[in-house]
């Protein structure tokens, strides 16, 4: 466990605040828990834990196909495979983790989607790569959107909205605005009089992005049935008691991990 983030926190990312040894122990516990009841069986016949593969994330649209566990995975924000008994993982602390499964072709993928990756269509391209590499039919895919910062808390700048409007026809549906509240202004309005009609300067607006909806729309546009897109609908910023949140904890936080693998069928 990672005491630096409070007692029993299971930090799974090699952050600046935590020790590598603690994180490695946490990852080992995590992998064992996720693959409980399933183990790789090498030629020796001895049981071995599933290897955990998580490459460097760079807020990109790069999707890497993993066929074996040799070498270190290249940088990117999507991992796909049809190789059994390995875990593919992404790390998050407000960005969305998205898992895609193809039970027909026995293939899986996991993706890290912040606003940059979403703007670059990371999950849409992920579906395309699974189709190209494994012959996956989008109609056969199932997708899960995990915990991440939600529209209630994800405030962004006007420049991000403009970027989305340049990429998506439905971009306006992904954003909402609220006016900044100002108790002092409301109590003493004469202090804020200006020459601007009708006599008061306008309050600044807050802009919020619905990152989960943006990725849900991308999955549907890629051909995944809406009934096969499952959203956990949990906000990391609202529930920093349950999840790591980079924004809520002002940068000093751990990382969660979303992982997926293919279990070998018993003979």
C-alpha positions in Angstrom: 0.0 0.0 0.0 1.0 3.6 -0.5 1.2 5.5 2.7 2.1 8.7 1.0 -1.5 8.9 -0.3 -3.1 7.9 2.9 -2.8 4.6 4.6 -4.3 1.9 2.4 -4.3 3.7 -0.9 -3.4 1.3 -3.8 -1.4 3.6 -6.0 -0.5 1.8 -9.3 1.5 4.6 -11.0 5.1 5.4 -10.7 4.6 8.9 -9.4 7.0 11.4 -8.1 5.7 11.0 -4.5 5.6 7.3 -4.1 8.5 4.8 -4.1 9.0 2.4 -7.0 9.1 -0.6 -4.6 5.7 0.3 -3.1 4.2 0.7 -6.5 5.6 -2.6 -7.8 4.2 -4.4 -4.8 0.8 -2.8 -5.4 0.9 -3.8 -9.0 1.7 -7.4 -8.1 -1.3 -7.5 -5.6 -3.5 -5.9 -8.3 -2.6 -8.4 -11.0 -3.1 -11.3 -8.6 -6.5 -10.1 -7.6 -7.7 -9.4 -11.2 -6.5 -12.8 -12.5 -7.6 -14.8 -9.4 -8.3 -18.4 -10.5 -6.3 -18.0 -13.8 -2.6 -18.4 -14.2 -0.2 -18.8 -17.1 1.3 -22.2 -17.3 4.9 -22.1 -18.8 6.6 -25.2 -20.3 7.8 -26.1 -16.8 4.2 -26.7 -15.8 4.5 -24.3 -12.8 1.9 -21.6 -12.3 3.0 -18.1 -13.0 1.2 -14.7 -12.6 0.0 -12.9 -15.7 2.5 -10.2 -16.9 1.2 -6.7 -16.7 1.8 -4.4 -19.6 1.4 -0.7 -19.3 3.4 1.6 -21.7 4.2 5.3 -21.3 1.1 7.4 -21.9 1.5 10.6 -23.9 -2.1 11.9 -24.5 -2.0 10.6 -28.1 -4.1 8.6 -30.5 -1.4 5.9 -30.8 -2.7 2.3 -30.5 -0.2 -0.4 -30.0 -0.8 -4.1 -30.8 0.8 -6.4 -28.2 1.5 -10.0 -29.4 3.9 -11.1 -26.7 5.5 -9.8 -23.5 9.1 -9.4 -24.8 10.6 -5.9 -24.6 9.1 -2.7 -23.2 5.9 -1.4 -24.8 6.2 1.7 -26.9 4.6 5.0 -25.8 1.0 5.4 -26.7 -2.5 5.5 -25.2 -4.1 2.4 -26.5 -3.2 -1.3 -26.2 -4.9 -4.2 -28.1 -4.2 -7.9 -28.1 -5.6 -11.4 -28.8 -2.8 -13.1 -26.9 -4.2 -14.9 -23.8 -2.9 -14.7 -20.3 -1.5 -11.2 -20.3 -2.9 -8.0 -18.8 -3.0 -4.8 -20.8 -3.5 -1.7 -18.7 -3.7 2.1 -18.7 -3.3 4.5 -15.7 -5.7 7.3 -14.9 -6.5 9.9 -12.3 -9.2 11.9 -14.0 -8.9 10.9 -17.6 -11.2 8.1 -18.7 -10.2 4.4 -19.0 -12.1 2.6 -21.7 -12.1 -1.2 -22.2 -13.3 -2.9 -25.4 -13.9 -6.6 -25.7 -14.6 -8.8 -28.8 -15.9 -12.2 -27.5 -16.2 -13.5 -31.1 -12.6 -12.9 -32.1 -11.2 -13.3 -28.6 -9.6 -9.9 -28.7 -9.4 -7.0 -26.2 -8.3 -3.4 -25.9 -7.8 -0.7 -23.3 -7.5 3.0 -23.9 -6.6 6.2 -22.0 -8.8 9.2 -23.0 -8.2 12.6 -21.7 -9.4 15.6 -23.6 -6.4 15.5 -26.0 -6.8 11.8 -26.8 -10.6 12.3 -27.1 -10.0 15.1 -29.5 -7.8 12.8 -31.6 -10.4 10.1 -31.5 -8.4 7.5 -29.6 -11.3 5.0 -29.0 -12.7 5.4 -32.5 -9.2 4.6 -33.9 -9.0 1.8 -31.4 -12.1 0.1 -32.8 -10.6 0.6 -36.3 -7.3 -1.1 -35.2 -9.1 -4.0 -33.7 -11.0 -4.4 -37.0 -7.8 -4.2 -39.0 -5.7 -6.4 -36.8 -8.2 -9.0 -35.6 -11.1 -8.8 -38.0 -13.4 -7.5 -35.2 -16.8 -6.4 -36.3 -17.9 -3.2 -34.4 -21.4 -4.7 -33.9 -19.8 -7.5 -31.8 -17.8 -5.2 -29.6 -18.7 -4.3 -26.0 -17.2 -1.3 -24.3 -17.0 -0.1 -20.7 -16.2 3.5 -19.7 -14.6 3.6 -16.2 -14.3 6.3 -13.5 -13.1 9.7 -14.6 -13.8 13.3 -14.2 -17.4 14.1 -15.3 -19.3 17.0 -16.7 -20.2 18.1 -13.2 -16.6 18.9 -12.4 -14.6 19.1 -15.7 -14.1 22.8 -16.2 -12.2 23.7 -19.4 -11.2 26.8 -21.3 -13.0 28.3 -24.3 -10.0 27.2 -26.5 -10.8 23.5 -25.8 -14.4 24.0 -26.8 -13.2 25.6 -30.0 -10.9 22.7 -30.8 -13.8 20.2 -30.3 -16.1 22.4 -32.5 -13.6 22.1 -35.2 -13.6 18.3 -35.1 -17.2 17.1 -34.2 -20.5 18.2 -35.6 -22.1 17.4 -32.2 -19.5 19.3 -30.2 -22.0 21.9 -28.7 -23.9 19.0 -27.1 -20.7 18.1 -25.1 -20.4 21.4 -23.3 -22.5 23.4 -20.8 -22.0 26.8 -19.4 -22.7 28.4 -16.0 -22.1 32.0 -14.9 -19.5 32.6 -12.2 -21.3 33.4 -8.9 -20.0 36.4 -7.0 -21.4 37.1 -3.5 -19.6 40.4 -3.1 -21.0 41.6 -6.5 -24.5 40.6 -5.5 -24.3 42.3 -2.2 -22.6 45.5 -3.4 -23.6 45.9 -7.1 -22.8 49.6 -7.2 -19.1 48.8 -6.8 -19.1 47.1 -10.2 -20.9 49.7 -12.3 -19.4 50.2 -15.7 -20.2 52.1 -18.8 -21.3 48.8 -20.4 -25.1 48.5 -21.0 -27.1 47.8 -19.0 -24.7 49.2 -16.5 -22.8 46.2 -15.2 -19.9 44.2 -16.6 -20.8 40.6 -17.4 -19.7 37.8 -15.1 -17.3 35.3 -16.6 -18.7 32.0 -17.7 -17.6 28.5 -16.7 -17.4 25.9 -19.4 -17.7 22.2 -18.6 -16.9 19.2 -20.9 -18.7 15.9 -20.8 -15.8 13.7 -21.6 -17.7 10.4 -21.2 -20.4 11.4 -23.6 -17.7 12.5 -26.1 -16.2 9.0 -26.0 -19.6 7.2 -26.0 -20.5 9.1 -29.2 -17.2 8.1 -30.8 -17.8 4.4 -30.0 -21.2 4.6 -31.6 -19.8 6.4 -34.6 -17.3 3.6 -35.0 -20.1 1.1 -35.2 -20.5 -0.1 -31.6 -24.1 -0.6 -30.6 -25.3 1.9 -28.0 -26.7 -1.0 -25.9 -23.2 -2.4 -25.8 -21.6 0.7 -24.3 -21.6 0.6 -20.5 -20.7 3.6 -18.4 -19.8 3.3 -14.7 -20.9 6.9 -14.4 -18.5 7.7 -11.4 -16.8 11.1 -11.1 -13.3 10.9 -9.7 -13.3 14.6 -8.7 -16.6 14.2 -6.8 -15.5 11.0 -5.2 -11.9 11.5 -4.3 -12.6 9.4 -1.2 -12.9 6.4 -3.6 -10.7 7.4 -6.5 -7.5 9.3 -7.3 -8.2 12.7 -8.8 -5.5 14.9 -10.2 -7.7 18.0 -10.0 -9.4 17.4 -6.7 -6.1 16.6 -5.0 -4.2 19.4 -6.8 -1.7 17.2 -8.5 -0.5 15.2 -5.5 -2.3 12.0 -6.1 -1.7 8.4 -7.2 -2.9 6.5 -10.3 -5.7 3.9 -10.8 -5.4 1.2 -13.3 -7.9 -0.3 -15.8 -6.8 -3.7 -17.1 -8.1 -6.3 -19.5 -6.9 -9.8 -20.5 -8.1 -13.0 -22.2 -8.6 -16.0 -20.1 -7.7 -19.3 -21.6 -10.6 -21.7 -21.9 -10.4 -24.7 -19.7 -9.8 -28.0 -21.7 
